Amino acid sequence: MHYLGVFPGIPAETLAQARAAGAGIESPPVEIVLDRVESFSGHRARRPLVLAGEAAGPLAALDAASVAGKRHPRFTPHVTLLYDEHRLARQAVAPIAWTAREFALVRSLLGQ
């Protein structure tokens, strides 16, 4: 939910800042609701089709901790369903909701 960038290896300082910010997060459980599907725009031939919702307040903890990153100013919580050449306009779906009770740092391996 907070993009730190693409690295061949995560810079030690960036990782340390992210871990420190994560360790300092104390938040009551947060309800997350994803209630639409849409294609994100982009310059790639294949655009992500996502299940999306609205941003919530706990993300501010990472910003307040000065974690380096490239979070988009209009961040949208989402789950990527697939990548496709076709673009799907935003469509409402029956809400999928759950309560987040834990915080985790995840390293995505690009292209894998």
Backbone hydrogen bonds, N-H to C=O, Kabsch-Sander energy under -0.5 kcal/mol:
donor,donor_aa,acceptor,acceptor_aa,energy
7,F,5,G,-0.5
15,L,11,P,-2.4
16,A,12,A,-2.5
17,Q,13,E,-2.4
18,A,14,T,-2.4
19,R,15,L,-2.6
20,A,16,A,-2.4
21,A,17,Q,-2.5
22,G,18,A,-2.6
23,A,19,R,-2.6
24,G,20,A,-1.3
25,I,22,G,-1.1
26,E,24,G,-0.6
30,V,100,A,-2.1
32,I,98,W,-3.2
34,L,96,I,-2.7
35,D,33,V,-0.5
35,D,52,A,-1.8
36,R,52,A,-1.2
37,V,91,Q,-2.6
38,E,50,V,-1.8
39,S,88,L,-2.2
40,F,38,E,-0.5
40,F,48,P,-2.6
47,R,45,A,-0.6
47,R,84,D,-3.2
49,L,82,L,-3.4
50,V,38,E,-3.1
50,V,48,P,-0.6
51,L,79,V,-2.4
52,A,36,R,-3.0
52,A,50,V,-0.6
53,G,77,P,-1.9
54,E,33,V,-0.6
59,L,56,A,-1.1
60,A,57,G,-2.4
61,A,58,P,-1.6
62,L,59,L,-1.1
63,D,59,L,-1.1
64,A,60,A,-2.9
65,A,61,A,-1.3
66,S,63,D,-1.8
67,V,62,L,-1.8
70,K,3,Y,-2.9
75,F,72,H,-1.2
79,V,51,L,-2.1
81,L,49,L,-3.1
82,L,49,L,-1.3
84,D,47,R,-2.4
89,A,87,R,-0.5
91,Q,37,V,-2.6
93,V,35,D,-2.0
96,I,34,L,-2.5
97,A,95,P,-0.5
98,W,32,I,-2.0
100,A,30,V,-3.2
100,A,98,W,-0.6
101,R,99,T,-0.6
108,S,106,V,-0.7
110,L,108,S,-0.9
112,Q,109,L,-2.2
